[in-house]
């Protein structure tokens, strides 16, 4: 586990990061989503699906690096914080907080006043984290997760945060 003294470097992801991002994403997704999402989505989230999506989203990804290793990542598209994941041995450290602050900065840089993200209803750990970071739960909605044959409906909470002064 990282310590408060460990320096965290943020940088845009490069293609060589895709494998590390996919590994962190796959493990984190399983920890947070198994039992909390429809079986159809669980079946669609194969190791290959994470690898393909990580490679496709390199340009949308910022990685957090500690001791020359990817410790976590965030993906931002327009005003949406699409993914925030931290390697299991860095969870509970400040890596997630640093990544989320970067995501908020990127949404603001993209010209938006408000950021949003989706959290599956059963992921209490993530929901508490976002609330501690000043995000507001706007309630349940039907999130359309990408699937191999089209979107898969996932009951989720929509969280929002003002990231720029109006």
C-alpha positions in Angstrom: 0.0 0.0 0.0 1.2 3.5 -0.7 1.9 5.9 2.1 1.1 9.6 2.4 4.8 10.3 1.7 4.8 8.4 -1.6 5.0 10.8 -4.5 2.1 10.4 -7.0 2.8 11.5 -10.6 -0.1 12.1 -12.9 0.4 11.9 -16.6 -1.6 11.2 -19.8 -1.7 7.5 -20.5 0.3 6.1 -23.4 -0.4 2.9 -25.3 2.2 1.0 -23.2 0.0 1.7 -20.1 -3.1 -0.1 -21.6 -2.2 -3.5 -20.1 -1.7 -2.1 -16.5 -4.9 0.0 -16.9 -6.8 -3.1 -18.0 -5.5 -5.2 -15.1 -6.4 -2.5 -12.5 -9.8 -2.0 -14.2 -10.7 -5.7 -14.4 -9.8 -6.3 -10.7 -11.5 -3.2 -9.4 -14.6 -3.7 -11.5 -15.0 -7.3 -10.2 -14.5 -6.1 -6.6 -17.1 -3.4 -7.0 -19.6 -4.9 -9.4 -20.0 -8.6 -9.0 -23.4 -9.2 -7.5 -24.4 -5.5 -8.1 -25.0 -5.6 -11.9 -27.1 -7.7 -14.3 -25.6 -11.1 -15.2 -25.5 -9.9 -18.8 -23.0 -7.2 -17.9 -20.9 -9.6 -15.8 -20.7 -12.0 -18.7 -19.7 -9.3 -21.1 -16.8 -8.1 -18.9 -14.2 -10.6 -19.9 -10.4 -10.0 -19.5 -10.3 -9.3 -23.3 -13.0 -6.7 -23.0 -11.0 -4.7 -20.4 -7.9 -5.0 -22.6 -9.7 -3.8 -25.7 -11.5 -0.9 -23.9 -8.3 0.2 -22.1 -6.4 0.3 -25.5 -9.3 2.2 -27.2 -9.5 4.8 -24.4 -5.8 5.7 -24.0 -6.4 9.3 -25.1 -9.2 9.7 -22.5 -7.0 8.3 -19.7 -4.7 9.8 -17.0 -2.6 7.5 -14.9 -1.3 7.9 -11.4 2.2 6.5 -11.1 4.0 5.6 -7.9 7.5 4.1 -8.0 7.3 3.8 -11.8 4.2 1.6 -11.6 0.7 2.6 -12.6 -1.2 2.8 -9.3 -4.6 3.9 -10.7 -6.3 5.7 -13.6 -9.2 8.0 -14.5 -11.0 8.2 -17.8 -12.8 11.5 -18.7 -14.9 12.1 -21.8 -16.5 15.6 -22.1 -18.3 16.1 -18.8 -18.4 12.5 -17.6 -15.9 10.9 -15.3 -16.3 7.5 -16.9 -13.9 5.4 -14.8 -11.9 5.8 -11.6 -9.9 2.8 -10.4 -7.0 2.2 -8.1 -4.8 -0.8 -7.8 -5.9 -3.0 -4.9 -2.7 -2.4 -2.9 -3.1 1.4 -3.2 -6.8 1.5 -2.1 -7.4 3.6 1.0 -4.5 5.8 0.1 -4.7 9.2 -1.5 -4.5 7.9 -5.1 -8.2 8.0 -5.7 -8.5 11.5 -4.3 -5.7 12.8 -6.5 -7.2 11.1 -9.6 -10.7 12.4 -8.9 -9.4 16.0 -8.5 -7.6 15.6 -11.9 -10.9 14.3 -13.4 -12.7 17.4 -12.1 -9.9 19.6 -13.6 -10.3 17.9 -17.0 -14.0 18.3 -17.1 -13.5 22.0 -16.3 -10.8 22.2 -19.0 -13.3 20.6 -21.4 -15.5 23.6 -20.9 -18.1 22.2 -18.5 -19.3 23.7 -15.2 -20.5 20.4 -13.9 -19.1 16.8 -13.9 -21.1 13.7 -13.6 -20.5 10.0 -13.0 -22.4 6.8 -12.5 -22.0 4.4 -9.6 -23.9 1.1 -9.4 -26.4 1.1 -6.6 -24.7 -1.6 -4.6 -21.2 0.0 -4.6 -21.4 1.6 -1.2 -17.7 2.1 -0.9 -17.5 4.2 -4.0 -20.7 6.1 -3.2 -19.3 7.1 0.3 -16.0 8.2 -1.3 -17.7 10.4 -3.9 -19.9 12.0 -1.2 -16.8 12.7 1.0 -15.3 14.5 -2.1 -18.3 16.8 -2.4 -20.2 15.0 -5.0 -24.1 14.9 -4.8 -26.2 11.9 -5.4 -29.0 12.9 -7.8 -30.7 9.5 -7.4 -31.2 6.3 -9.4 -31.1 6.2 -13.2 -30.8 3.5 -15.8 -27.1 3.7 -17.0 -26.4 2.3 -20.4 -23.1 0.3 -20.1 -21.4 -0.6 -23.3 -21.9 -4.3 -24.2 -20.8 -6.5 -27.1 -24.2 -6.3 -28.9 -25.3 -2.9 -27.6 -26.0 -1.0 -24.3 -26.8 -3.0 -21.2 -29.1 -1.3 -18.6 -27.6 -1.0 -15.2 -29.4 0.5 -12.2 -27.0 3.3 -11.0 -26.8 6.5 -9.0 -25.9 9.7 -10.9 -23.5 11.8 -9.0 -22.7 15.4 -9.9 -20.3 18.1 -8.8 -19.8 21.7 -9.8 -16.3 22.1 -11.1 -16.4 25.7 -12.3 -17.9 28.9 -11.0 -21.0 30.0 -12.9 
